[in-house]
């Protein structure tokens, strides 16, 4: 995962820099660190920022994304695992119902 924290504060921010930061803010909001109002406020500030330093200030009170307790790429969040399990269970039920209907025809 690419670090969303800008490394050279005085340089002008690019659209790619802004998008990385918005993506990081989305992950922090999903993790419950930011409310939706805080997320919206920070995203507005992202698009007003001119330098990488201004972007970095928007993450100053949030932990690094690779810190302890963070999901790592390839790790499915618990909600996604539960949703996948429910989907598979529903699919299995449809298969069983299909077999039962075909057997009684």
Backbone as a printed PyTorch tensor [residue, N CA C, xyz], in Angstrom:
tensor([[[  0.8350,  -1.1580,   0.0000],
         [  0.0000,   0.0000,   0.0000],
         [  0.8870,   1.2300,   0.0000]],

        [[  0.5720,   2.1740,  -0.8550],
         [  1.3630,   3.3830,  -0.9610],
         [  1.0000,   4.3270,   0.1790]],

        [[  2.0010,   4.9500,   0.7800],
         [  1.7830,   5.8540,   1.8940],
         [  1.0890,   7.1110,   1.4010]],

        [[ -0.0050,   7.5030,   2.0620],
         [ -0.7440,   8.6960,   1.6680],
         [ -0.1190,   9.9570,   2.2440]],

        [[  0.8000,   9.8020,   3.1880],
         [  1.4060,  10.9750,   3.8090],
         [  2.4810,  11.5540,   2.8850]],

        [[  2.3010,  12.8090,   2.4760],
         [  3.2780,  13.4460,   1.5920],
         [  4.6430,  13.5450,   2.2630]],

        [[  5.7030,  13.3970,   1.4640],
         [  7.0480,  13.3740,   2.0280],
         [  7.7950,  14.6940,   1.8710]],

        [[  7.3430,  15.5640,   0.9930],
         [  8.0460,  16.8320,   0.7670],
         [  7.0480,  17.9780,   0.9110]],

        [[  6.9320,  18.5580,   2.1050],
         [  5.8630,  19.5040,   2.4220],
         [  5.8020,  20.7510,   1.5450]],

        [[  6.9160,  21.2180,   1.0260],
         [  6.9070,  22.4510,   0.2500],
         [  6.4960,  22.2940,  -1.2090]],

        [[  6.4640,  21.0520,  -1.6990],
         [  6.1200,  20.8270,  -3.1040],
         [  4.6340,  20.9790,  -3.3450]],

        [[  4.3050,  21.4040,  -4.5510],
         [  2.9040,  21.5040,  -4.9390],
         [  2.2870,  20.1140,  -4.9720]],

        [[  1.0420,  20.0290,  -4.5710],
         [  0.3200,  18.7580,  -4.5620],
         [ -0.2490,  18.4760,  -5.9460]],

        [[ -0.2130,  17.2200,  -6.3340],
         [ -0.7910,  16.8070,  -7.6150],
         [ -2.1830,  16.2140,  -7.3710]],

        [[ -2.9080,  15.9880,  -8.4580],
         [ -4.2110,  15.3280,  -8.3390],
         [ -4.0480,  13.9270,  -7.7610]],

        [[ -2.9620,  13.2330,  -8.1420],
         [ -2.7090,  11.8870,  -7.6070],
         [ -2.4600,  11.9450,  -6.0960]],

        [[ -1.7330,  12.9730,  -5.6240],
         [ -1.5000,  13.1490,  -4.1850],
         [ -2.8320,  13.3230,  -3.4600]],

        [[ -3.6960,  14.1500,  -4.0380],
         [ -5.0000,  14.3960,  -3.4210],
         [ -5.8380,  13.1210,  -3.3800]],

        [[ -5.8200,  12.3610,  -4.4690],
         [ -6.6160,  11.1310,  -4.5120],
         [ -6.1200,  10.1120,  -3.4900]],

        [[ -4.8050,   9.9990,  -3.3210],
         [ -4.2620,   9.0870,  -2.3020],
         [ -4.7490,   9.4800,  -0.9100]],

        [[ -4.7810,  10.7860,  -0.6550],
         [ -5.2050,  11.2510,   0.6580],
         [ -6.7060,  10.9980,   0.8660]],

        [[ -7.5150,  11.2340,  -0.1520],
         [ -8.9530,  10.9620,  -0.0380],
         [ -9.1830,   9.4760,   0.2380]],

        [[ -8.4400,   8.6170,  -0.4400],
         [ -8.5550,   7.1720,  -0.2210],
         [ -8.1710,   6.8180,   1.2180]],

        [[ -7.1170,   7.4390,   1.7310],
         [ -6.7020,   7.1900,   3.1210],
         [ -7.7800,   7.6710,   4.0900]],

        [[ -8.3710,   8.8250,   3.8190],
         [ -9.4420,   9.3350,   4.6830],
         [-10.6550,   8.4120,   4.6570]],

        [[-10.9380,   7.8330,   3.4970],
         [-12.0400,   6.8660,   3.3960],
         [-11.7680,   5.6680,   4.3040]],

        [[-10.5330,   5.1670,   4.2760],
         [-10.1940,   4.0150,   5.1260],
         [-10.2920,   4.3650,   6.6100]],

        [[ -9.8600,   5.5540,   6.9850],
         [ -9.9480,   5.9740,   8.3900],
         [-11.4110,   6.1580,   8.8070]],

        [[-12.2510,   6.6170,   7.8910],
         [-13.6720,   6.7660,   8.1990],
         [-14.3150,   5.3980,   8.3660]],

        [[-13.9720,   4.4720,   7.4870],
         [-14.4910,   3.1020,   7.5830],
         [-14.0630,   2.4470,   8.8900]],

        [[-12.8650,   2.7640,   9.3470],
         [-12.3460,   2.2020,  10.6010],
         [-12.9550,   2.8810,  11.8300]],

        [[-13.7450,   3.9400,  11.6150],
         [-14.4070,   4.6080,  12.7260],
         [-13.5980,   5.7150,  13.3770]],

        [[-12.5110,   6.1290,  12.7550],
         [-11.6880,   7.1890,  13.3310],
         [-12.2210,   8.5800,  13.0090]],

        [[-12.9720,   8.6870,  11.9250],
         [-13.5560,   9.9600,  11.5100],
         [-15.0580,   9.7820,  11.3450]],

        [[-15.8250,  10.7980,  11.7530],
         [-17.2570,  10.7820,  11.4760],
         [-17.4490,  11.1970,  10.0160]],

        [[-18.6540,  11.0190,   9.5210],
         [-18.9170,  11.4230,   8.1350],
         [-18.7530,  12.9290,   7.9590]],

        [[-19.1220,  13.7080,   8.9870],
         [-18.9410,  15.1600,   8.9160],
         [-17.4610,  15.5230,   8.8570]],

        [[-16.6480,  14.8550,   9.7010],
         [-15.2040,  15.1140,   9.6840],
         [-14.5980,  14.7160,   8.3390]],

        [[-15.0300,  13.5810,   7.8130],
         [-14.5470,  13.1170,   6.5100],
         [-14.8620,  14.1590,   5.4300]],

        [[-16.1080,  14.6190,   5.4030],
         [-16.5240,  15.5980,   4.3900],
         [-15.7150,  16.8870,   4.5160]],

        [[-15.5150,  17.3320,   5.7390],
         [-14.7410,  18.5500,   5.9740],
         [-13.2990,  18.3940,   5.4790]],

        [[-12.6930,  17.2590,   5.7900],
         [-11.3010,  17.0410,   5.3780],
         [-11.1770,  16.8730,   3.8640]],

        [[-12.1380,  16.2070,   3.2440],
         [-12.0820,  16.0580,   1.7840],
         [-12.1880,  17.4230,   1.1170]],

        [[-13.0550,  18.2940,   1.6460],
         [-13.1260,  19.6580,   1.1090],
         [-11.7700,  20.3450,   1.2210]],

        [[-11.0920,  20.1430,   2.3530],
         [ -9.7770,  20.7520,   2.5560],
         [ -8.7220,  20.1490,   1.6310]],

        [[ -8.8700,  18.8540,   1.3250],
         [ -7.9340,  18.1970,   0.4030],
         [ -7.9310,  18.9250,  -0.9340]],

        [[ -9.1130,  19.2390,  -1.4350],
         [ -9.1990,  19.8470,  -2.7610],
         [ -8.8720,  21.3330,  -2.7520]],

        [[ -8.7470,  21.9290,  -1.5640],
         [ -8.3020,  23.3150,  -1.4550],
         [ -6.7930,  23.4090,  -1.2180]],

        [[ -6.1770,  22.3230,  -0.8130],
         [ -4.7460,  22.3130,  -0.4860],
         [ -3.9070,  22.5280,  -1.7380]],

        [[ -2.8420,  23.2910,  -1.5660],
         [ -1.9330,  23.5530,  -2.6900],
         [ -0.6220,  22.7840,  -2.5690]],

        [[ -0.1820,  22.5380,  -1.3320],
         [  1.1180,  21.8800,  -1.1540],
         [  0.9490,  20.5350,  -0.4490]],

        [[  1.9950,  19.7250,  -0.5450],
         [  1.9790,  18.4360,   0.1310],
         [  1.9280,  18.6090,   1.6490]],

        [[  2.5220,  19.6970,   2.1520],
         [  2.4740,  19.9710,   3.5890],
         [  1.0570,  20.2280,   4.0710]],

        [[  0.2700,  20.9350,   3.2630],
         [ -1.1330,  21.1790,   3.6230],
         [ -1.9110,  19.8660,   3.6390]],

        [[ -1.5750,  18.9750,   2.7210],
         [ -2.2210,  17.6590,   2.7060],
         [ -1.8340,  16.8520,   3.9450]],

        [[ -0.5460,  16.8900,   4.2970],
         [ -0.0630,  16.1180,   5.4480],
         [ -0.7540,  16.5650,   6.7350]],

        [[ -1.0700,  17.8460,   6.8290],
         [ -1.7200,  18.3610,   8.0330],
         [ -3.0900,  17.7240,   8.2460]],

        [[ -3.7040,  17.2390,   7.1840],
         [ -5.0360,  16.6340,   7.2900],
         [ -4.9830,  15.2220,   7.8730]],

        [[ -3.7810,  14.6510,   7.9730],
         [ -3.6090,  13.3160,   8.5510],
         [ -2.8760,  13.3420,   9.8850]],

        [[ -2.5480,  14.5390,  10.3740],
         [ -1.6600,  14.6440,  11.5480],
         [ -2.1750,  13.9170,  12.7810]],

        [[ -3.4810,  13.8170,  12.9620],
         [ -4.0200,  13.1850,  14.1710],
         [ -4.4980,  11.7500,  13.9350]],

        [[ -4.1410,  11.1900,  12.7910],
         [ -4.5460,   9.8230,  12.4590],
         [ -3.3100,   8.9160,  12.4370]],

        [[ -3.4680,   7.6500,  12.8550],
         [ -2.3090,   6.7450,  12.8680],
         [ -1.8770,   6.3670,  11.4560]],

        [[ -0.6170,   5.9430,  11.3450],
         [ -0.1410,   5.4150,  10.0710],
         [ -1.0130,   4.2290,   9.7050]],

        [[ -1.2480,   4.0510,   8.4430],
         [ -2.1480,   2.9840,   8.0100],
         [ -1.5350,   1.6060,   8.1520]],

        [[ -0.2340,   1.5040,   8.2800],
         [  0.4020,   0.2040,   8.4470],
         [  0.6980,  -0.0890,   9.9060]],

        [[  0.0670,   0.6620,  10.8130],
         [  0.3000,   0.4810,  12.2340],
         [ -0.3940,  -0.7630,  12.7700]],

        [[ -0.2010,  -1.0450,  14.0440],
         [ -0.8120,  -2.2260,  14.6600],
         [ -2.3340,  -2.1520,  14.5720]],

        [[ -2.9250,  -3.2960,  14.3250],
         [ -4.3690,  -3.3800,  14.2890],
         [ -4.9740,  -2.9920,  12.9590]],

        [[ -4.1620,  -2.5810,  12.0270],
         [ -4.6840,  -2.1910,  10.7200],
         [ -4.8820,  -3.4090,   9.8440]],

        [[ -5.8790,  -3.3320,   8.9630],
         [ -6.0430,  -4.3790,   7.9630],
         [ -4.9260,  -4.2380,   6.9440]],

        [[ -4.4220,  -5.3400,   6.4850],
         [ -3.3790,  -5.3190,   5.4790],
         [ -3.9750,  -5.6920,   4.1340]],

        [[ -3.3620,  -5.2640,   3.0440],
         [ -3.9020,  -5.6300,   1.7420],
         [ -4.0650,  -7.1400,   1.6370]],

        [[ -5.1940,  -7.5490,   1.1220],
         [ -5.4610,  -8.9730,   0.9880],
         [ -6.2420,  -9.5320,   2.1610]],

        [[ -6.2470,  -8.8390,   3.2980],
         [ -7.0480,  -9.2690,   4.4430],
         [ -8.4570,  -8.7280,   4.2650]],

        [[ -9.4400,  -9.6120,   4.2750],
         [-10.8260,  -9.1670,   4.1660],
         [-11.3060,  -8.6910,   5.5300]],

        [[-11.9500,  -7.5240,   5.6050],
         [-12.5210,  -7.0840,   6.8770],
         [-13.5810,  -8.0730,   7.3400]],

        [[-13.8590,  -8.0830,   8.6300],
         [-14.8150,  -9.0390,   9.1900],
         [-16.1720,  -8.9340,   8.5120]],

        [[-16.6370,  -7.7380,   8.2320],
         [-17.9290,  -7.5530,   7.5750],
         [-17.9550,  -8.1780,   6.1930]],

        [[-16.8570,  -8.0610,   5.4630],
         [-16.7860,  -8.6500,   4.1230],
         [-16.7970, -10.1680,   4.2050]],

        [[-16.1180, -10.7190,   5.2040],
         [-16.1290, -12.1800,   5.3860],
         [-17.5280, -12.6670,   5.7250]],

        [[-18.2330, -11.9390,   6.5890],
         [-19.5920, -12.3200,   6.9570],
         [-20.5280, -12.2410,   5.7590]],

        [[-20.3690, -11.2090,   4.9540],
         [-21.1960, -11.0560,   3.7600],
         [-20.9220, -12.1890,   2.7760]],

        [[-19.6730, -12.5450,   2.5870],
         [-19.3220, -13.6480,   1.6790],
         [-19.8980, -14.9670,   2.1940]],

        [[-19.8250, -15.1860,   3.5080],
         [-20.3840, -16.4040,   4.0950],
         [-21.8950, -16.4500,   3.8860]],

        [[-22.5780, -15.3380,   4.1090],
         [-24.0330, -15.2860,   3.9120],
         [-24.3840, -15.5480,   2.4590]],

        [[-23.6130, -14.9930,   1.5400],
         [-23.8500, -15.2110,   0.1150],
         [-23.6820, -16.6930,  -0.2330]],

        [[-22.6270, -17.2970,   0.2510],
         [-22.4030, -18.7220,  -0.0250],
         [-23.5040, -19.5930,   0.5740]],

        [[-23.9630, -19.2490,   1.7610],
         [-25.0450, -19.9890,   2.4020],
         [-26.3370, -19.8620,   1.5850]],

        [[-26.6350, -18.6710,   1.0970],
         [-27.8240, -18.4680,   0.2620],
         [-27.6980, -19.2420,  -1.0490]],

        [[-26.5140, -19.2430,  -1.6350],
         [-26.2870, -19.9880,  -2.8690],
         [-26.4820, -21.4840,  -2.6430]],

        [[-25.9740, -21.9880,  -1.5390],
         [-26.1490, -23.3990,  -1.2000],
         [-27.6400, -23.7290,  -1.0230]],

        [[-28.3740, -22.8470,  -0.3720],
         [-29.8070, -23.0640,  -0.1880],
         [-30.5220, -23.1120,  -1.5380]],

        [[-30.1500, -22.2440,  -2.4690],
         [-30.7610, -22.2620,  -3.8020],
         [-30.4560, -23.5610,  -4.5400]],

        [[-29.2530, -24.0500,  -4.4070],
         [-28.8790, -25.3100,  -5.0560],
         [-29.7070, -26.4550,  -4.4780]],

        [[-29.8440, -26.5020,  -3.1660],
         [-30.6300, -27.5640,  -2.5250],
         [-32.0940, -27.4680,  -2.9690]],

        [[-32.6350, -26.2780,  -3.0030],
         [-34.0230, -26.0980,  -3.4540],
         [-34.1670, -26.5150,  -4.9070]],

        [[-33.2020, -26.1510,  -5.7460],
         [-33.2390, -26.5550,  -7.1530],
         [-33.2150, -28.0600,  -7.3200]],

        [[-32.3830, -28.7280,  -6.5520],
         [-32.3060, -30.1900,  -6.6110],
         [-33.6260, -30.8090,  -6.1320]],

        [[-34.1900, -30.2740,  -5.0710],
         [-35.4570, -30.7890,  -4.5400],
         [-36.5780, -30.6130,  -5.5570]],

        [[-36.6550, -29.4620,  -6.1940],
         [-37.6960, -29.2080,  -7.2000],
         [-37.5070, -30.1720,  -8.3840]],

        [[-36.2810, -30.3380,  -8.8250],
         [-36.0230, -31.2360,  -9.9550],
         [-36.3480, -32.6880,  -9.5990]],

        [[-36.1370, -33.0800,  -8.3660],
         [-36.3800, -34.4730,  -7.9490],
         [-37.8690, -34.7900,  -7.8660]],

        [[-38.6820, -33.7980,  -7.5860],
         [-40.1200, -34.0530,  -7.4210],
         [-40.9340, -33.7560,  -8.6710]],

        [[-40.3120, -33.5310,  -9.7830],
         [-41.0380, -33.2870, -11.0360],
         [-41.4230, -34.5570, -11.6840]]])
